[in-house]
Amino acid sequence: MPSVPRRNLLKALAAAVPGSVALSGFRALAAPLLKKVKITDVKTMFVRPNQPSTMVRIDTDAGISGIGESYWGYGVKAVILGYLRGLVIGQDPLNIEPLCTRMQAATAGAGSEAGVTVTAISGVEIALWDLAGKLLGVPVCKLLGGQYRDGVRAYWTTDPIGLLDPSSCADFAAVLKSHPFGITAIKSDADAFPKKYDPEAREPGHDFVTGHLTPKDISRIGKGFENLRAAVGDDIDIAVHCHWEFDWTDALELARAVAPIKPMWLEDPMPPFYSPSWSKLTEESPVPILTGENLYRRQGFMPFLLNQGCHLAQIDIPKAGGLLEAKKIADLAEIFQIPICAHISCSPVGALASAHCAAAIRDFRAQEFVPGRMTPEGWVKFINYDGPVIKDGKYRILDKPGLGLELNEDFVRSRLLPGEAWWG
C-alpha cells in the first residue's frame, strides 16, 4: 500500500473531525499547561444537620469549588478563618499534603497535634480533595490510591426504646428490617443502663463519677442484649457501645456479659488514651475490642497498634486528620493485621467523604450512620445526590468527580445556626 503524504493525512483528519471539536479537545489538553489553578478563598458556615458542624468551601480562580466538613464542635470555624484561610489562599489546590503540612506547622501553638485545630485542618483537607476530584474529573477514592469497593457497609447507631422489654425489641426489629436503607448492622448502648435504671444512684455500689458497673448492671446489660439478638436474629450484626467510662475490670466483665450474642465489637469501654490496660483487656476479652474515635493522627493510634491495644481501630475521619491521614493510619494498622472501621457524626458531606476514604482502604469493615436529631430520611435531604446515600446497607460511592455531591441549599439554609449566613 503506497504511503500517504503527511500533509494529505492531516487534511483528511481535519475533514473527518469538525474544527470546533478538535479545537475544544486541544484546549482541554492544553489548559493545565497554560495556567495553574489557584485558591481564591476559604468560606465556612455553622450548621446543625446532627451536631453543630462547620461546613467548608474552597473557591478557585477556575470557578470550581470544593466542599468539606469538620467534625462538630465550637471553635473549629474560628481556627479555619483565623489561622488556615490565609495559609492556603493563592496556593495550588492540588498540593494537598504540602498544604496540610504547612497548616499543621503554622498552628503548632494552637494545638495542631490533636483537638479542634486538627479537626479544622481535616475539614479544609476534605474540601481540597473534593476540589481536586472536580478539577481532575475523578472520584476522590480514585485519588486516594484506588477503589476496593463500590459500597461501604453502614452500621446504624440506634436502640430499641427498652432493651429489657422483648416486645420493644421486637417492634424495633420490625422497623429496622423493613427500612429502605437495608441496614445489616447496628450499634446499641450498654453504658446507658446504670443511669437509666438507677438515675439517683441509690442502688448499692453505684457511683456515676467512677462509672462502676455493679453485678446488677452487668446482669441487666447481658439480658438486654440477649433480647436484642433474639429480636433481630443472626442476619443483623450488633455492636455494643460505650463512652470511655469504665475501668478495665468492669470492661472485662461487660465483655463477658455480652459474649453470648457474638457482637461485632465492644466499643470504647475505657478512657481513650492508651495504657497497658487496653492491651490486657484486648488479650483477655472474649469479644473484639474496638477504639479510636477520640484519637488524632497516626501518633494517637500508634501505641494501640504497636501494643495490640485493640482488635479493631475506628477512625473519625473528618476529625482525626482528614482523608489522607486516615489512609496512612489504615496502612499502619494493616501491618499489625488490625482492621479499620469509621466513626461518624456528621452530615452526609462528612459521611460520604469518609466513605470515599473507606472505599480506598483494603481491610475496612463498616462505617457509622447516625442521623441524630433528624430522621434518617431528613438526614439525606442535606445534599443533592444521584440516588440514595445508603442502599442495601451500604454507603453508595458514585462514579462522579470529587465527592459526587452538592449541598441542597434550601434545606441547609433551614439548618443554619442562629446568626449564621449562607457561606458567610
C-alpha positions as CSV (number, residue, x, y, z in Angstrom):
1,M,0.0,0.0,0.0
2,P,1.5,3.4,-1.0
3,S,2.4,5.7,1.8
4,V,0.1,8.8,2.4
5,P,1.9,12.1,2.5
6,R,1.8,13.7,6.0
7,R,0.1,16.8,4.6
8,N,-2.6,14.8,3.0
9,L,-3.1,12.8,6.2
10,L,-3.6,16.0,8.2
11,K,-6.1,17.3,5.7
12,A,-8.0,14.0,5.9
13,L,-8.2,14.2,9.7
14,A,-9.2,17.8,9.6
15,A,-12.1,16.9,7.2
16,A,-13.2,14.0,9.4
17,V,-13.2,15.9,12.7
18,P,-15.1,19.2,12.9
19,G,-12.9,22.1,13.7
20,S,-14.8,23.1,16.8
21,V,-14.5,19.6,18.3
22,A,-10.8,19.4,17.6
23,L,-10.1,22.9,18.9
24,S,-12.1,22.2,22.1
25,G,-10.1,19.0,22.6
26,F,-6.8,20.7,22.2
27,R,-7.9,23.5,24.5
28,A,-8.8,20.9,27.2
29,L,-5.4,19.2,26.9
30,A,-3.5,22.5,26.9
31,A,-5.4,24.1,29.8
32,P,-3.2,22.6,32.6
33,L,-0.1,23.9,30.7
34,L,-1.5,27.4,30.3
35,K,-2.5,28.2,33.9
36,K,-2.3,26.6,37.3
37,V,-5.4,26.9,39.3
38,K,-5.1,29.0,42.5
39,I,-7.2,29.1,45.6
40,T,-9.0,32.4,46.0
41,D,-11.0,32.0,49.2
42,V,-12.0,29.7,52.0
43,K,-15.5,30.1,53.4
44,T,-17.4,28.5,56.3
45,M,-20.8,28.3,57.8
46,F,-22.0,26.7,61.0
47,V,-25.0,24.3,60.6
48,R,-26.9,21.7,62.5
49,P,-27.5,18.6,60.5
50,N,-27.0,16.4,63.6
51,Q,-24.5,18.0,65.9
52,P,-23.3,21.5,65.1
53,S,-20.9,21.1,62.1
54,T,-18.6,23.5,60.3
55,M,-19.1,23.3,56.5
56,V,-16.1,24.4,54.5
57,R,-15.9,25.7,50.9
58,I,-12.7,26.4,48.9
59,D,-13.0,28.6,45.9
60,T,-10.6,28.9,43.0
61,D,-9.9,31.2,40.0
62,A,-11.1,28.4,37.8
63,G,-14.7,29.0,39.1
64,I,-14.7,25.5,40.7
65,S,-15.2,25.0,44.4
66,G,-14.7,22.1,46.8
67,I,-16.9,21.3,49.8
68,G,-15.8,19.7,53.1
69,E,-16.9,19.3,56.7
70,S,-15.2,19.5,60.0
71,Y,-16.5,17.4,62.9
72,W,-18.8,19.2,65.2
73,G,-17.5,21.4,67.9
74,Y,-17.3,25.1,68.7
75,G,-14.1,26.8,67.8
76,V,-13.4,25.0,64.5
77,K,-14.7,27.8,62.4
78,A,-12.6,30.4,64.2
79,V,-9.4,28.2,63.6
80,I,-10.2,27.9,59.9
81,L,-10.8,31.6,59.3
82,G,-8.2,32.9,61.8
83,Y,-5.3,30.5,61.0
84,L,-5.9,28.4,57.9
85,R,-7.6,30.7,55.4
86,G,-4.6,32.9,54.9
87,L,-2.2,30.0,54.6
88,V,-4.0,28.4,51.6
89,I,-5.2,31.4,49.6
90,G,-3.1,31.8,46.4
91,Q,-1.9,28.2,46.6
92,D,-2.2,25.3,44.2
93,P,-5.2,23.2,45.5
94,L,-3.7,20.0,44.1
95,N,-0.8,20.3,46.6
96,I,-2.9,18.7,49.3
97,E,-0.4,17.1,51.5
98,P,2.1,20.0,51.4
99,L,-0.7,22.4,52.3
100,C,-1.7,20.2,55.3
101,T,1.9,20.1,56.4
102,R,2.0,23.8,56.2
103,M,-1.2,24.3,58.1
104,Q,0.0,21.9,60.8
105,A,3.3,23.6,61.2
106,A,1.8,27.1,61.3
107,T,-0.7,26.2,64.0
108,A,1.6,24.3,66.4
109,G,1.0,26.8,69.1
110,A,-2.8,26.4,68.7
111,G,-2.6,22.6,69.3
112,S,-2.1,21.1,65.9
113,E,-1.4,17.6,67.3
114,A,-4.9,17.0,68.5
115,G,-8.3,18.5,69.2
116,V,-10.0,21.4,67.5
117,T,-7.1,22.5,65.3
118,V,-6.6,19.0,63.8
119,T,-10.4,18.9,63.2
120,A,-10.3,22.3,61.4
121,I,-7.4,21.2,59.2
122,S,-9.4,18.0,58.4
123,G,-12.4,20.0,57.1
124,V,-10.1,22.1,54.8
125,E,-8.4,18.9,53.6
126,I,-11.6,17.2,52.7
127,A,-12.7,20.3,50.7
128,L,-9.3,20.1,48.9
129,W,-9.9,16.5,47.9
130,D,-13.4,17.3,46.6
131,L,-11.9,20.2,44.7
132,A,-9.1,18.1,43.3
133,G,-11.5,15.4,42.1
134,K,-13.6,18.0,40.4
135,L,-10.6,19.6,38.7
136,L,-9.2,16.2,37.5
137,G,-12.6,14.7,36.7
138,V,-12.4,11.6,39.0
139,P,-13.9,10.4,42.3
140,V,-11.9,11.2,45.5
141,C,-11.5,7.5,46.3
142,K,-9.5,7.0,43.0
143,L,-7.2,9.8,44.0
144,L,-6.5,8.1,47.4
145,G,-5.0,5.1,45.7
146,G,-7.9,3.3,44.1
147,Q,-11.3,1.9,44.9
148,Y,-11.6,-1.5,46.6
149,R,-15.4,-1.4,46.9
150,D,-18.4,0.3,45.3
151,G,-20.3,0.5,48.6
152,V,-19.2,0.9,52.2
153,R,-21.1,-1.1,54.8
154,A,-23.1,1.1,57.1
155,Y,-23.9,0.4,60.8
156,W,-26.7,2.3,62.4
157,T,-26.3,3.6,65.9
158,T,-29.8,3.1,67.3
159,D,-31.6,1.4,70.2
160,P,-35.0,0.0,71.0
161,I,-37.0,2.1,73.5
162,G,-36.4,-0.6,76.1
163,L,-33.8,-3.3,75.7
164,L,-35.2,-5.2,78.7
165,D,-38.6,-5.3,77.1
166,P,-38.8,-8.2,74.5
167,S,-41.9,-6.6,72.8
168,S,-40.0,-3.3,72.4
169,C,-37.1,-5.1,70.9
170,A,-39.5,-6.9,68.5
171,D,-41.0,-3.7,67.4
172,F,-37.6,-2.2,66.8
173,A,-36.5,-5.2,64.8
174,A,-39.6,-5.0,62.6
175,V,-38.9,-1.3,61.7
176,L,-35.2,-2.0,61.1
177,K,-35.9,-4.9,58.8
178,S,-38.4,-3.0,56.7
179,H,-36.4,0.2,56.4
180,P,-35.5,1.1,52.8
181,F,-31.8,1.6,53.7
182,G,-31.5,-2.2,54.1
183,I,-29.2,-1.8,57.2
184,T,-27.5,-5.1,58.2
185,A,-25.5,-3.9,61.3
186,I,-26.5,-1.8,64.4
187,K,-24.7,-0.4,67.4
188,S,-26.6,0.0,70.7
189,D,-25.7,1.5,74.1
190,A,-24.6,-0.6,77.0
191,D,-23.4,2.3,79.1
192,A,-26.9,3.8,79.5
193,F,-28.1,1.0,81.8
194,P,-26.7,2.2,85.1
195,K,-28.2,5.7,85.0
196,K,-31.4,4.6,83.1
197,Y,-32.4,2.1,85.8
198,D,-30.9,3.9,88.8
199,P,-31.0,7.7,87.9
200,E,-30.4,8.8,91.6
201,A,-27.6,6.3,92.2
202,R,-29.5,4.7,95.1
203,E,-28.6,1.1,94.4
204,P,-25.6,-0.2,96.4
205,G,-22.3,0.2,94.7
206,H,-23.4,2.9,92.2
207,D,-21.1,5.8,91.7
208,F,-21.5,7.6,88.5
209,V,-18.3,9.6,89.0
210,T,-16.2,6.4,88.5
211,G,-18.8,4.7,86.3
212,H,-18.6,1.4,88.2
213,L,-20.8,-1.4,87.0
214,T,-22.4,-3.4,89.7
215,P,-23.3,-7.1,89.3
216,K,-26.9,-6.0,88.8
217,D,-25.8,-3.7,86.0
218,I,-23.9,-6.4,84.3
219,S,-26.9,-8.8,84.5
220,R,-29.2,-6.2,83.0
221,I,-26.9,-5.4,80.2
222,G,-26.4,-9.1,79.3
223,K,-30.2,-9.7,79.4
224,G,-30.9,-6.6,77.3
225,F,-28.5,-7.6,74.5
226,E,-29.9,-11.1,74.6
227,N,-33.3,-9.7,73.9
228,L,-32.0,-7.6,71.1
229,R,-30.2,-10.6,69.5
230,A,-33.4,-12.7,69.8
231,A,-35.4,-9.9,68.1
232,V,-33.1,-9.1,65.1
233,G,-31.8,-12.6,64.6
234,D,-28.4,-13.7,63.2
235,D,-28.6,-11.8,59.9
236,I,-28.1,-8.4,61.6
237,D,-24.8,-7.7,63.3
238,I,-24.7,-6.0,66.7
239,A,-22.0,-3.8,68.2
240,V,-22.0,-2.9,71.9
241,H,-21.5,0.8,72.5
242,C,-19.8,2.5,75.5
243,H,-18.4,6.0,76.0
244,W,-14.9,5.6,77.6
245,E,-16.2,5.5,81.3
246,F,-15.2,2.1,82.7
247,D,-12.0,0.7,84.3
248,W,-10.5,-2.4,82.9
249,T,-12.0,-4.9,85.4
250,D,-15.6,-3.6,84.6
251,A,-14.8,-3.6,80.9
252,L,-13.8,-7.2,81.0
253,E,-16.9,-8.2,83.0
254,L,-19.0,-6.3,80.4
255,A,-17.3,-8.1,77.6
256,R,-18.1,-11.5,79.2
257,A,-21.7,-10.5,79.7
258,V,-22.3,-9.7,76.0
259,A,-20.2,-12.5,74.6
260,P,-23.2,-14.9,74.1
261,I,-24.7,-12.6,71.4
262,K,-21.4,-12.7,69.5
263,P,-21.1,-8.9,69.0
264,M,-19.1,-7.3,66.1
265,W,-17.2,-5.5,68.9
266,L,-17.3,-3.8,72.3
267,E,-16.6,-0.1,71.6
268,D,-14.7,2.3,73.8
269,P,-15.2,0.7,77.2
270,M,-12.2,2.6,78.8
271,P,-10.8,6.1,78.6
272,P,-9.4,7.0,75.2
273,F,-5.7,7.4,76.0
274,Y,-3.5,4.3,75.7
275,S,-2.4,2.4,78.8
276,P,-1.3,-1.2,79.2
277,S,-4.8,-1.9,80.5
278,W,-6.0,-1.7,76.9
279,S,-3.6,-4.5,75.9
280,K,-4.6,-6.6,78.9
281,L,-8.3,-6.1,78.1
282,T,-7.8,-7.0,74.4
283,E,-5.8,-10.1,75.3
284,E,-8.4,-11.4,77.8
285,S,-11.7,-10.2,76.2
286,P,-13.9,-12.9,74.7
287,V,-15.2,-10.4,72.2
288,P,-13.4,-8.0,69.8
289,I,-12.4,-4.7,71.4
290,L,-12.6,-1.5,69.3
291,T,-11.5,2.0,70.0
292,G,-10.2,5.2,68.2
293,E,-13.0,7.8,67.7
294,N,-11.2,10.2,70.1
295,L,-7.7,9.7,68.7
296,Y,-5.9,12.1,66.4
297,R,-3.4,11.5,63.6
298,R,-1.1,8.4,63.4
299,Q,0.6,9.4,66.6
300,G,-2.7,8.9,68.5
301,F,-3.3,5.4,67.1
302,M,0.3,4.2,67.1
303,P,0.6,3.0,70.7
304,F,-2.7,1.0,70.3
305,L,-1.3,-0.6,67.2
306,L,2.2,-1.3,68.4
307,N,1.0,-2.8,71.7
308,Q,-2.1,-4.7,70.4
309,G,-4.3,-2.5,72.5
310,C,-7.4,-3.2,70.3
311,H,-8.7,-5.8,67.9
312,L,-10.2,-3.1,65.5
313,A,-9.3,0.6,65.1
314,Q,-12.0,3.1,64.4
315,I,-11.1,6.5,62.9
316,D,-13.3,9.5,62.9
317,I,-12.0,10.7,59.6
318,P,-13.4,14.3,59.5
319,K,-11.9,14.8,63.0
320,A,-8.7,12.8,63.2
321,G,-6.7,14.5,60.4
322,G,-8.6,14.1,57.1
323,L,-8.7,11.5,54.3
324,L,-5.0,11.1,53.6
325,E,-4.1,10.9,57.3
326,A,-6.8,8.2,57.8
327,K,-5.4,6.3,54.9
328,K,-2.0,6.4,56.5
329,I,-3.5,5.2,59.8
330,A,-5.1,2.3,58.0
331,D,-1.8,1.4,56.2
332,L,-0.1,1.4,59.6
333,A,-2.8,-0.8,61.1
334,E,-2.6,-3.3,58.2
335,I,0.9,-4.1,59.2
336,F,-0.5,-5.4,62.5
337,Q,-3.5,-7.1,60.9
338,I,-5.9,-4.7,62.6
339,P,-9.0,-3.9,60.5
340,I,-10.4,-0.4,60.2
341,C,-13.9,1.0,60.9
342,A,-15.1,4.6,60.8
343,H,-16.9,6.6,63.4
344,I,-19.0,9.5,62.0
345,S,-21.4,12.0,63.5
346,C,-21.6,14.5,60.6
347,S,-23.9,15.5,57.8
348,P,-23.9,13.4,54.6
349,V,-21.0,15.6,53.4
350,G,-18.6,14.4,56.1
351,A,-20.1,10.9,55.9
352,L,-19.6,10.5,52.2
353,A,-16.1,12.0,52.4
354,S,-15.3,9.3,55.0
355,A,-16.9,6.6,52.8
356,H,-14.6,7.6,49.9
357,C,-11.6,7.1,52.1
358,A,-13.1,3.8,53.4
359,A,-13.6,2.6,49.8
360,A,-9.8,3.0,49.3
361,I,-8.8,1.1,52.5
362,R,-8.2,-2.6,51.9
363,D,-9.2,-4.1,55.2
364,F,-12.2,-2.0,56.1
365,R,-15.3,-3.3,58.0
366,A,-18.0,-0.7,58.5
367,Q,-18.8,3.0,58.8
368,E,-21.3,4.5,61.3
369,F,-24.6,6.1,60.3
370,V,-26.1,8.4,62.9
371,P,-28.9,10.8,61.9
372,G,-29.1,12.1,65.4
373,R,-31.9,14.6,65.9
374,M,-33.1,14.3,62.4
375,T,-35.0,11.4,60.8
376,P,-32.9,9.2,58.6
377,E,-34.8,10.5,55.6
378,G,-34.3,14.1,56.7
379,W,-30.6,13.5,57.1
380,V,-30.1,12.6,53.4
381,K,-32.0,15.8,52.3
382,F,-28.9,17.8,53.3
383,I,-27.4,17.1,49.9
384,N,-28.2,16.6,46.2
385,Y,-27.1,13.1,45.3
386,D,-27.8,10.8,42.4
387,G,-30.0,8.3,44.2
388,P,-30.0,7.2,47.8
389,V,-27.0,7.8,50.0
390,I,-27.4,4.4,51.7
391,K,-28.8,1.4,49.8
392,D,-28.7,-2.3,50.6
393,G,-27.0,-1.4,53.9
394,K,-24.1,0.4,52.2
395,Y,-23.0,4.0,51.5
396,R,-23.1,4.4,47.8
397,I,-19.9,5.7,46.1
398,L,-20.8,7.5,42.8
399,D,-18.5,7.4,39.8
400,K,-18.5,11.2,39.6
401,P,-15.9,13.9,40.1
402,G,-14.9,14.7,43.7
403,L,-17.4,13.5,46.3
404,G,-20.2,13.5,43.8
405,L,-22.5,15.8,45.8
406,E,-23.7,19.3,46.2
407,L,-25.5,21.0,49.1
408,N,-29.3,21.2,49.0
409,E,-29.3,25.0,49.5
410,D,-32.9,25.3,50.7
411,F,-32.5,22.6,53.3
412,V,-29.1,23.6,54.5
413,R,-30.3,27.2,54.9
414,S,-33.0,25.9,57.2
415,R,-30.4,24.2,59.4
416,L,-28.1,27.3,59.8
417,L,-27.4,28.1,63.4
418,P,-28.7,31.5,64.7
419,G,-26.6,34.4,63.4
420,E,-25.1,32.4,60.5
421,A,-25.3,33.5,56.9
422,W,-25.1,31.3,53.8
423,W,-21.3,30.9,53.3
424,G,-20.9,33.9,55.5
